[in-house]
């Protein structure tokens, strides 16, 4: 069976559906937005979908990712508790709907959406995420990023720079990590899942080598006091990101060796090259570790 068909048939019915990317399909009425202070100017909002980073200060508010459209009002209420100033910018770490679903509402309000060039391309051309059999039609107008960049961009507000660094072919082909340099905080989008094996969207340009490179790049930029916001899961630090990167390196080597020896995906999955990492990365449970092995295998 081909990998994507396997992932579709095995995983979509699993725990991930409720936990993450397909949360669009669930009833958002019960979702609660929880706010946590991270460091300096930066807060994080947890709800359904990707974690939202919030910068609050004299110049106003800007955010990193915006979850799903039905949650925009709740997100705005949570932000109002931190500041009554407008949301001036929303940075998208990548195009997936659980990180960009609020763009349309925010864009209508006058928030400027900022993202890597490929985020706008994927959203304006329409996209298909094979692993979840999820098709999004071409979008126009407010949902689309208005300001796009290729390699890096800087946002200078609230007495610090937020530096956006594109990392190529990692979770997708349009990922950015956002470094709040003064607050010593990094938002990594979905190049980092804390507590769960990551989803790597191979069909949209992602690769395990790119995810490893993104983690290594961030590790080279941070210190022991840096707080790191993953795309999904709790806020962590350099030690947490190091453990994730090292896990990816080990799994990648094991899978690469077996694939080079001619093993099929099913044989690699049966060999369970992730076994000792499940305790720390089993957050999505069920068949997700096998799906993760599939993403690694497909991208090598
Ligand atoms: Zn994603």
Boltz pocket constraint, residues with backbone or C-beta under 6 A from the ligand:
constraints:
  - pocket:
      binder: B
      contacts: [[A, 94], [A, 96], [A, 171], [A, 190]]
      max_distance: 6.0
